[in-house]
């Protein structure tokens, strides 16, 4: 399986499984884990797999003006991570590691935004 297929499969399954819920996205420094940016991707989103990137687009007031792109040639790894709070498993997140050292985490917390 190529990295492109891996990203499409993992992200596609995650977004489909959580299609009725908002997704919290955290852009982190991969070394220090410090959050650089936070995004809230609402329910009215569209995922697109293009030749060079995987993108998630969403609308604000019926205007398609926001997107989050993952260029395949900048991705080092993509995997599913189990989220736990103490001993309670609260779900799964997707982690994308970029070659520049940044880490992007996609989490679903059950919010219908």
PyMOL commands that set and color helices and strands:
alter all, ss='L'
color gray80, all
select helices_A, chain A and resi 3-17+72-74
alter helices_A, ss='H'
color red, helices_A
select strands_A, chain A and resi 23-29+35-41+45-49+53-60+63-71+75-85+88-98+102-108
alter strands_A, ss='S'
color yellow, strands_A
deselect
rebuild
show_as cartoon
